[in-house]
Amino acid sequence: QVQLVESGGGKVQPGESLTLSCAASGSAITTMSWYRQAPGKQRELVAAVFKSGDTYYSESAKGRFTIARDNAKRMLWLQMNSLNPEDTAVYFCHAQKLYETTDYWGQGTQVTVSS
């Protein structure tokens, strides 16, 4: 079992930055990711970091967002720079465990980018 708790969301103006955090409990966590879901849209993958440290970014996140994890502290972060209104969404932390197909999700944290 894995429990994920996000924090760090809020309202910012276009061009500003925000860092999301995700605290995980549980063991044998492999891939950790950030997803987001805007109103009326499907949930989409934003960035992922594998246990190896390799990362993946969506096209919209490349060059602006940075994903990082600390396996010892069981923490995941998403540093978001140059935010724009299209980044407005609920951001979810996601994790997978070794030898499992279960998807573990946090409760989500709202990010609003508006002037």
Contacts in CASP RR format, 6 or more apart in sequence:
PFRMAT RR
TARGET T0000
AUTHOR 0000-0000-0000
METHOD contacts of the structure
MODEL  1
QVQLVESGGGKVQPGESLTLSCAASGSAITTMSWYRQAPGKQRELVAAVF
KSGDTYYSESAKGRFTIARDNAKRMLWLQMNSLNPEDTAVYFCHAQKLYE
TTDYWGQGTQVTVSS
1 26 0 8 1.000
2 24 0 8 1.000
2 25 0 8 1.000
2 26 0 8 1.000
2 29 0 8 1.000
2 95 0 8 1.000
2 97 0 8 1.000
2 104 0 8 1.000
3 24 0 8 1.000
3 25 0 8 1.000
3 26 0 8 1.000
3 104 0 8 1.000
3 106 0 8 1.000
4 22 0 8 1.000
4 23 0 8 1.000
4 24 0 8 1.000
4 25 0 8 1.000
4 93 0 8 1.000
4 94 0 8 1.000
4 95 0 8 1.000
4 104 0 8 1.000
4 105 0 8 1.000
4 106 0 8 1.000
5 22 0 8 1.000
5 23 0 8 1.000
5 93 0 8 1.000
5 106 0 8 1.000
5 107 0 8 1.000
6 20 0 8 1.000
6 21 0 8 1.000
6 22 0 8 1.000
6 91 0 8 1.000
6 92 0 8 1.000
6 93 0 8 1.000
6 106 0 8 1.000
6 107 0 8 1.000
6 108 0 8 1.000
6 109 0 8 1.000
7 20 0 8 1.000
7 21 0 8 1.000
7 22 0 8 1.000
7 23 0 8 1.000
7 109 0 8 1.000
8 18 0 8 1.000
8 19 0 8 1.000
8 20 0 8 1.000
8 21 0 8 1.000
8 109 0 8 1.000
9 18 0 8 1.000
9 20 0 8 1.000
9 91 0 8 1.000
9 109 0 8 1.000
9 110 0 8 1.000
9 111 0 8 1.000
10 18 0 8 1.000
10 109 0 8 1.000
10 110 0 8 1.000
10 111 0 8 1.000
10 112 0 8 1.000
11 112 0 8 1.000
11 113 0 8 1.000
11 114 0 8 1.000
12 18 0 8 1.000
12 83 0 8 1.000
12 111 0 8 1.000
12 112 0 8 1.000
12 113 0 8 1.000
13 113 0 8 1.000
13 114 0 8 1.000
13 115 0 8 1.000
14 83 0 8 1.000
14 84 0 8 1.000
14 85 0 8 1.000
14 113 0 8 1.000
14 114 0 8 1.000
14 115 0 8 1.000
15 81 0 8 1.000
15 82 0 8 1.000
15 83 0 8 1.000
15 84 0 8 1.000
15 113 0 8 1.000
16 83 0 8 1.000
16 113 0 8 1.000
17 79 0 8 1.000
17 80 0 8 1.000
17 81 0 8 1.000
17 82 0 8 1.000
17 83 0 8 1.000
18 80 0 8 1.000
18 83 0 8 1.000
18 111 0 8 1.000
19 77 0 8 1.000
19 78 0 8 1.000
19 79 0 8 1.000
19 80 0 8 1.000
20 34 0 8 1.000
20 77 0 8 1.000
20 78 0 8 1.000
20 80 0 8 1.000
20 91 0 8 1.000
20 93 0 8 1.000
20 109 0 8 1.000
20 111 0 8 1.000
21 75 0 8 1.000
21 76 0 8 1.000
21 77 0 8 1.000
22 32 0 8 1.000
22 34 0 8 1.000
22 75 0 8 1.000
22 76 0 8 1.000
22 77 0 8 1.000
22 93 0 8 1.000
22 106 0 8 1.000
23 74 0 8 1.000
23 75 0 8 1.000
24 32 0 8 1.000
24 74 0 8 1.000
24 75 0 8 1.000
24 76 0 8 1.000
24 93 0 8 1.000
24 95 0 8 1.000
25 74 0 8 1.000
26 74 0 8 1.000
27 97 0 8 1.000
28 97 0 8 1.000
28 98 0 8 1.000
28 99 0 8 1.000
29 51 0 8 1.000
29 71 0 8 1.000
29 74 0 8 1.000
29 95 0 8 1.000
29 96 0 8 1.000
29 97 0 8 1.000
29 98 0 8 1.000
30 50 0 8 1.000
30 51 0 8 1.000
30 95 0 8 1.000
30 96 0 8 1.000
30 97 0 8 1.000
30 98 0 8 1.000
31 48 0 8 1.000
31 49 0 8 1.000
31 50 0 8 1.000
31 51 0 8 1.000
31 95 0 8 1.000
31 96 0 8 1.000
32 48 0 8 1.000
32 49 0 8 1.000
32 69 0 8 1.000
32 76 0 8 1.000
32 93 0 8 1.000
32 94 0 8 1.000
32 95 0 8 1.000
32 96 0 8 1.000
33 45 0 8 1.000
33 46 0 8 1.000
33 47 0 8 1.000
33 48 0 8 1.000
33 49 0 8 1.000
33 67 0 8 1.000
33 93 0 8 1.000
33 94 0 8 1.000
33 95 0 8 1.000
34 45 0 8 1.000
34 46 0 8 1.000
34 47 0 8 1.000
34 48 0 8 1.000
34 67 0 8 1.000
34 76 0 8 1.000
34 78 0 8 1.000
34 91 0 8 1.000
34 92 0 8 1.000
34 93 0 8 1.000
34 94 0 8 1.000
35 43 0 8 1.000
35 44 0 8 1.000
35 45 0 8 1.000
35 46 0 8 1.000
35 91 0 8 1.000
35 92 0 8 1.000
35 94 0 8 1.000
36 43 0 8 1.000
36 44 0 8 1.000
36 46 0 8 1.000
36 87 0 8 1.000
36 89 0 8 1.000
36 90 0 8 1.000
36 91 0 8 1.000
36 92 0 8 1.000
36 111 0 8 1.000
37 43 0 8 1.000
37 44 0 8 1.000
37 89 0 8 1.000
37 90 0 8 1.000
37 92 0 8 1.000
38 88 0 8 1.000
38 89 0 8 1.000
38 90 0 8 1.000
41 89 0 8 1.000
43 92 0 8 1.000
44 58 0 8 1.000
45 56 0 8 1.000
45 58 0 8 1.000
46 57 0 8 1.000
46 58 0 8 1.000
46 60 0 8 1.000
46 61 0 8 1.000
46 65 0 8 1.000
46 78 0 8 1.000
46 91 0 8 1.000
47 55 0 8 1.000
47 56 0 8 1.000
47 57 0 8 1.000
47 58 0 8 1.000
47 61 0 8 1.000
47 65 0 8 1.000
47 66 0 8 1.000
47 67 0 8 1.000
47 78 0 8 1.000
48 55 0 8 1.000
48 56 0 8 1.000
48 67 0 8 1.000
49 55 0 8 1.000
49 56 0 8 1.000
49 67 0 8 1.000
49 68 0 8 1.000
49 69 0 8 1.000
49 76 0 8 1.000
50 56 0 8 1.000
51 71 0 8 1.000
53 69 0 8 1.000
55 67 0 8 1.000
57 63 0 8 1.000
57 65 0 8 1.000
57 67 0 8 1.000
60 86 0 8 1.000
60 87 0 8 1.000
64 80 0 8 1.000
64 81 0 8 1.000
64 82 0 8 1.000
64 83 0 8 1.000
65 78 0 8 1.000
65 79 0 8 1.000
65 80 0 8 1.000
65 81 0 8 1.000
66 78 0 8 1.000
66 79 0 8 1.000
66 81 0 8 1.000
67 76 0 8 1.000
67 77 0 8 1.000
67 78 0 8 1.000
67 79 0 8 1.000
68 76 0 8 1.000
68 77 0 8 1.000
68 79 0 8 1.000
69 75 0 8 1.000
69 76 0 8 1.000
69 77 0 8 1.000
76 93 0 8 1.000
76 95 0 8 1.000
78 91 0 8 1.000
80 87 0 8 1.000
80 111 0 8 1.000
83 111 0 8 1.000
83 113 0 8 1.000
84 113 0 8 1.000
85 113 0 8 1.000
85 114 0 8 1.000
86 113 0 8 1.000
87 111 0 8 1.000
87 113 0 8 1.000
88 111 0 8 1.000
88 112 0 8 1.000
88 113 0 8 1.000
88 114 0 8 1.000
89 110 0 8 1.000
89 111 0 8 1.000
90 108 0 8 1.000
90 109 0 8 1.000
90 110 0 8 1.000
90 111 0 8 1.000
91 108 0 8 1.000
91 109 0 8 1.000
91 110 0 8 1.000
91 111 0 8 1.000
92 105 0 8 1.000
92 106 0 8 1.000
92 108 0 8 1.000
93 105 0 8 1.000
93 106 0 8 1.000
93 108 0 8 1.000
94 103 0 8 1.000
94 104 0 8 1.000
94 105 0 8 1.000
94 106 0 8 1.000
95 104 0 8 1.000
96 102 0 8 1.000
96 103 0 8 1.000
96 104 0 8 1.000
97 104 0 8 1.000
END
